[in-house]
Amino acid sequence: MIEVTVTPRATELAAGEELGSWEHTSRLNTRRRSKVLWNVVPMILVGIGGLVWTLTLDRGGHAIPMAFLFGLIAVIGIGLIFPAYQLMRLGHLLLHRFEHGFIVERERGGVLSAPYARTTAQIIDYDEPGDSTSNPVPHVAVRFTFTGDEVLMVEEPHFGSPDALVTVAERCSTVERTPLSYLESQRLLRGADLRL
């Protein structure tokens, strides 16, 4: 778990919302951010390198399918540049815990504050499927519902900072814990109203 301190923006917002004294700040979703970033460069290099290699050497009847495959890999890698840039530009997702509420903040993006007394939380346990070389990765997601029925979903793998999320969720006015399948959890994540 990566420890960070409260930001000036969160401190000012907490004072205005009367959330009390600051207790703890955690950095969330570091795996998702690094996953996108680490996929971009290798895909572009493998795609373009393989395409050049295929086209410069005589591959006979296999040249066209190989060129198509490497070209597709390069195009997907290039298509990931914008999401990777967006994640870098917006910065980390921070969860600030205060005495009477919490703040979820994107370092250079949106910020949201909520008192525990006016927030309900649903803690969701699910496994992200692995591939042929890895096991499923257990995750915790929290579905925060605020006054006005706006919903924010935040998820974190077990090896990240799930305890920070669960601690905040357990302090909300209503809390329930639900195990869901991966597909059900992803549907809920996509159905959230609020984005940071």
LUMBALUM-573086 format. One record per residue (C-alpha): residue number from 1; residue in one letter; x, y, z. Coordinates in Angstrom, 3 decimals, decimal comma. Example, Ala and Ser with C-alpha at 12.3 -4.5 7.8 and 13.67 -1.06 7.14 Angstrom:
# residues 2
<node 1; "A"; <12,300; -4,500; 7,800>>
<node 2; "S"; <13,670; -1,060; 7,140>>
END
This chain:
# residues 196
<node 1; "M"; <0,000; 0,000; 0,000>>
<node 2; "I"; <1,409; 3,369; -1,027>>
<node 3; "E"; <1,072; 6,025; 1,672>>
<node 4; "V"; <0,593; 9,660; 0,708>>
<node 5; "T"; <-0,475; 12,788; 2,558>>
<node 6; "V"; <-3,613; 14,845; 2,166>>
<node 7; "T"; <-3,600; 17,425; -0,633>>
<node 8; "P"; <-4,320; 21,131; -0,090>>
<node 9; "R"; <-7,439; 20,857; -2,269>>
<node 10; "A"; <-8,812; 18,010; -0,125>>
<node 11; "T"; <-7,970; 19,867; 3,090>>
<node 12; "E"; <-9,832; 22,958; 1,908>>
<node 13; "L"; <-12,852; 20,938; 0,738>>
<node 14; "A"; <-12,976; 18,959; 4,006>>
<node 15; "A"; <-12,951; 22,175; 6,031>>
<node 16; "G"; <-15,817; 23,593; 3,954>>
<node 17; "E"; <-17,844; 20,382; 4,275>>
<node 18; "E"; <-17,039; 20,008; 8,002>>
<node 19; "L"; <-15,615; 16,496; 7,605>>
<node 20; "G"; <-13,421; 16,839; 10,688>>
<node 21; "S"; <-9,759; 16,070; 11,084>>
<node 22; "W"; <-7,746; 14,156; 8,472>>
<node 23; "E"; <-6,938; 10,535; 9,337>>
<node 24; "H"; <-5,391; 8,826; 6,325>>
<node 25; "T"; <-4,794; 9,048; 2,564>>
<node 26; "S"; <-4,320; 6,086; 0,186>>
<node 27; "R"; <-3,442; 5,913; -3,491>>
<node 28; "L"; <-5,856; 3,658; -5,424>>
<node 29; "N"; <-5,979; 1,943; -8,827>>
<node 30; "T"; <-2,223; 1,952; -9,304>>
<node 31; "R"; <-2,414; -1,456; -11,018>>
<node 32; "R"; <-4,961; -0,338; -13,629>>
<node 33; "R"; <-2,852; 2,714; -14,440>>
<node 34; "S"; <0,380; 0,748; -14,810>>
<node 35; "K"; <-1,378; -2,022; -16,772>>
<node 36; "V"; <-2,411; 0,404; -19,532>>
<node 37; "L"; <0,979; 2,125; -19,583>>
<node 38; "W"; <2,951; -1,110; -19,726>>
<node 39; "N"; <0,831; -2,471; -22,593>>
<node 40; "V"; <1,296; 0,498; -24,942>>
<node 41; "V"; <5,043; 0,437; -25,616>>
<node 42; "P"; <5,510; -3,338; -26,082>>
<node 43; "M"; <2,495; -3,601; -28,379>>
<node 44; "I"; <3,719; -0,789; -30,615>>
<node 45; "L"; <7,291; -2,128; -30,695>>
<node 46; "V"; <6,249; -5,733; -31,364>>
<node 47; "G"; <3,641; -4,690; -33,920>>
<node 48; "I"; <5,821; -2,327; -35,946>>
<node 49; "G"; <8,952; -4,451; -35,523>>
<node 50; "G"; <7,121; -7,606; -36,606>>
<node 51; "L"; <5,518; -5,794; -39,543>>
<node 52; "V"; <8,883; -4,517; -40,788>>
<node 53; "W"; <10,471; -7,933; -40,238>>
<node 54; "T"; <7,651; -9,661; -42,161>>
<node 55; "L"; <7,705; -7,228; -45,076>>
<node 56; "T"; <11,506; -7,072; -45,474>>
<node 57; "L"; <12,092; -10,816; -45,617>>
<node 58; "D"; <10,470; -13,189; -48,073>>
<node 59; "R"; <7,947; -15,193; -46,046>>
<node 60; "G"; <6,174; -16,804; -48,984>>
<node 61; "G"; <2,457; -17,460; -48,460>>
<node 62; "H"; <2,651; -16,546; -44,759>>
<node 63; "A"; <3,666; -12,916; -45,342>>
<node 64; "I"; <0,156; -11,473; -45,677>>
<node 65; "P"; <-1,376; -13,118; -42,557>>
<node 66; "M"; <1,751; -12,304; -40,512>>
<node 67; "A"; <1,785; -8,701; -41,745>>
<node 68; "F"; <-1,917; -8,394; -40,889>>
<node 69; "L"; <-1,355; -9,796; -37,387>>
<node 70; "F"; <1,610; -7,530; -36,612>>
<node 71; "G"; <-0,203; -4,547; -38,119>>
<node 72; "L"; <-3,220; -5,255; -35,898>>
<node 73; "I"; <-1,006; -5,425; -32,796>>
<node 74; "A"; <0,569; -2,067; -33,734>>
<node 75; "V"; <-2,835; -0,447; -34,330>>
<node 76; "I"; <-4,152; -1,655; -30,949>>
<node 77; "G"; <-0,996; -0,344; -29,241>>
<node 78; "I"; <-1,376; 3,025; -30,972>>
<node 79; "G"; <-5,051; 3,062; -29,966>>
<node 80; "L"; <-4,000; 2,691; -26,309>>
<node 81; "I"; <-1,847; 5,834; -26,438>>
<node 82; "F"; <-4,789; 8,168; -25,738>>
<node 83; "P"; <-6,109; 6,269; -22,656>>
<node 84; "A"; <-2,532; 6,022; -21,345>>
<node 85; "Y"; <-2,035; 9,753; -21,876>>
<node 86; "Q"; <-5,349; 10,509; -20,123>>
<node 87; "L"; <-4,338; 8,420; -17,091>>
<node 88; "M"; <-0,938; 10,141; -16,932>>
<node 89; "R"; <-2,487; 13,594; -17,325>>
<node 90; "L"; <-5,146; 13,108; -14,635>>
<node 91; "G"; <-2,770; 11,631; -12,069>>
<node 92; "H"; <-3,415; 9,143; -9,305>>
<node 93; "L"; <-6,740; 8,406; -7,636>>
<node 94; "L"; <-6,560; 9,343; -3,951>>
<node 95; "L"; <-8,869; 8,342; -1,102>>
<node 96; "H"; <-8,717; 10,754; 1,848>>
<node 97; "R"; <-10,325; 9,535; 5,069>>
<node 98; "F"; <-11,519; 12,132; 7,571>>
<node 99; "E"; <-13,261; 11,930; 10,939>>
<node 100; "H"; <-16,800; 12,481; 9,567>>
<node 101; "G"; <-16,464; 11,699; 5,862>>
<node 102; "F"; <-14,184; 10,994; 2,934>>
<node 103; "I"; <-12,905; 12,575; -0,266>>
<node 104; "V"; <-12,106; 10,763; -3,515>>
<node 105; "E"; <-9,772; 12,870; -5,641>>
<node 106; "R"; <-8,064; 12,510; -9,006>>
<node 107; "E"; <-4,801; 14,458; -8,556>>
<node 108; "R"; <-5,338; 16,674; -11,602>>
<node 109; "G"; <-8,983; 15,869; -12,207>>
<node 110; "G"; <-12,262; 15,721; -10,319>>
<node 111; "V"; <-12,862; 15,616; -6,612>>
<node 112; "L"; <-15,825; 14,382; -4,591>>
<node 113; "S"; <-16,530; 14,697; -0,886>>
<node 114; "A"; <-19,132; 12,836; 1,149>>
<node 115; "P"; <-20,054; 12,626; 4,816>>
<node 116; "Y"; <-20,395; 9,057; 6,091>>
<node 117; "A"; <-23,868; 9,772; 7,485>>
<node 118; "R"; <-25,306; 10,567; 4,036>>
<node 119; "T"; <-23,570; 7,804; 2,056>>
<node 120; "T"; <-24,441; 4,138; 1,603>>
<node 121; "A"; <-21,870; 1,593; 0,528>>
<node 122; "Q"; <-21,995; -1,832; -1,058>>
<node 123; "I"; <-18,753; -3,803; -0,789>>
<node 124; "I"; <-18,391; -6,192; -3,727>>
<node 125; "D"; <-15,954; -9,103; -3,828>>
<node 126; "Y"; <-15,088; -10,585; -7,224>>
<node 127; "D"; <-12,252; -12,324; -9,046>>
<node 128; "E"; <-10,756; -10,879; -12,221>>
<node 129; "P"; <-10,143; -13,929; -14,432>>
<node 130; "G"; <-6,567; -14,900; -15,073>>
<node 131; "D"; <-5,187; -16,134; -18,360>>
<node 132; "S"; <-3,349; -19,344; -19,219>>
<node 133; "T"; <-0,296; -18,175; -17,254>>
<node 134; "S"; <-1,919; -16,604; -14,183>>
<node 135; "N"; <-4,529; -17,283; -11,528>>
<node 136; "P"; <-7,644; -15,152; -10,976>>
<node 137; "V"; <-6,955; -11,886; -9,134>>
<node 138; "P"; <-9,279; -11,181; -6,161>>
<node 139; "H"; <-10,711; -7,633; -6,134>>
<node 140; "V"; <-12,795; -5,485; -3,844>>
<node 141; "A"; <-15,073; -2,815; -5,314>>
<node 142; "V"; <-17,142; -0,346; -3,336>>
<node 143; "R"; <-20,311; 1,150; -4,749>>
<node 144; "F"; <-20,914; 4,453; -2,964>>
<node 145; "T"; <-24,432; 5,905; -3,293>>
<node 146; "F"; <-24,781; 9,548; -2,284>>
<node 147; "T"; <-27,714; 11,810; -1,516>>
<node 148; "G"; <-29,492; 12,310; -4,842>>
<node 149; "D"; <-28,833; 8,680; -5,867>>
<node 150; "E"; <-25,535; 9,442; -7,616>>
<node 151; "V"; <-23,218; 6,419; -7,690>>
<node 152; "L"; <-19,418; 6,177; -7,657>>
<node 153; "M"; <-17,672; 2,805; -7,993>>
<node 154; "V"; <-14,064; 2,353; -6,926>>
<node 155; "E"; <-12,280; -0,986; -7,244>>
<node 156; "E"; <-8,961; -2,273; -6,016>>
<node 157; "P"; <-7,152; -5,641; -6,237>>
<node 158; "H"; <-6,369; -7,418; -2,964>>
<node 159; "F"; <-2,664; -6,692; -3,374>>
<node 160; "G"; <-3,430; -2,952; -3,704>>
<node 161; "S"; <-5,238; -0,859; -1,073>>
<node 162; "P"; <-8,569; -2,670; -0,543>>
<node 163; "D"; <-8,410; -2,157; 3,232>>
<node 164; "A"; <-8,591; 1,623; 2,727>>
<node 165; "L"; <-11,767; 1,219; 0,647>>
<node 166; "V"; <-13,373; -1,249; 3,046>>
<node 167; "T"; <-12,573; 0,950; 6,070>>
<node 168; "V"; <-14,303; 3,941; 4,458>>
<node 169; "A"; <-17,265; 1,807; 3,314>>
<node 170; "E"; <-17,783; 0,344; 6,790>>
<node 171; "R"; <-18,130; 3,852; 8,244>>
<node 172; "C"; <-20,979; 4,788; 5,868>>
<node 173; "S"; <-24,571; 4,931; 7,104>>
<node 174; "T"; <-25,574; 1,653; 5,452>>
<node 175; "V"; <-23,188; -1,043; 4,334>>
<node 176; "E"; <-23,602; -4,497; 2,813>>
<node 177; "R"; <-21,096; -6,997; 1,447>>
<node 178; "T"; <-21,876; -8,991; -1,702>>
<node 179; "P"; <-19,854; -11,553; -3,653>>
<node 180; "L"; <-20,477; -11,184; -7,409>>
<node 181; "S"; <-19,203; -12,770; -10,586>>
<node 182; "Y"; <-16,692; -10,843; -12,677>>
<node 183; "L"; <-19,297; -9,989; -15,341>>
<node 184; "E"; <-21,842; -8,726; -12,788>>
<node 185; "S"; <-19,204; -6,573; -11,094>>
<node 186; "Q"; <-18,087; -5,068; -14,420>>
<node 187; "R"; <-21,704; -4,218; -15,278>>
<node 188; "L"; <-21,990; -2,334; -11,986>>
<node 189; "L"; <-18,672; -0,563; -12,584>>
<node 190; "R"; <-19,828; 0,623; -16,016>>
<node 191; "G"; <-23,198; 1,685; -14,586>>
<node 192; "A"; <-21,746; 4,200; -12,126>>
<node 193; "D"; <-22,882; 7,799; -12,665>>
<node 194; "L"; <-19,789; 9,607; -11,422>>
<node 195; "R"; <-16,322; 9,552; -12,955>>
<node 196; "L"; <-13,160; 11,135; -11,606>>
END
